Amino acid sequence: MRKDGRDTFLAVGEGLAEITNERVAIVTDMAVAADNIDEAKAEEARQRAAARLRDKLSSQEVASFNAALARSPAQLSVKRRHPNP
């Protein structure tokens, strides 16, 4: 995202994107700026979710932990490529 001439990098979840000559519009269930991502907490959340998936869980719990597993790597990837200055 570019605002006031400054680039901001976001980790985004699932959603839709509309791209035209003038703009890009994104509708997503998650958007976190790289500056707001705590790498240690995101890694810890990923590890917790992966560990819980080894337990006997309901289908709703499995869906919840799979969603957490999808969010954490996205956040870690953005944060590692665009660390705070």
Steps between C-alpha positions, in 0.01 A plus 500: 500500500630848421382797702654847500785370282594232755467125437335287769521123468207289621447134580155419361270204537254348259282732300439670170694759303382741232776654290438790261728754332437746784489288816510165674217410738534204737230340715658262749444338837841620626739784425791572735771758430856366523576764765229347722614138474686353795708228339549304824126501578408397145747210514369398842140506369602284203667245726203492741252447217712224344532324838125521566424340163671185628235476776154351453289800404153573372465604136435859616822501704694356206366779274597763756855368539541462123402867464763594761759294311415690182530844665829451682716408197358797305593735783845345543571520128412871479686585820816318393502666157421848636639536853463828688759757394 
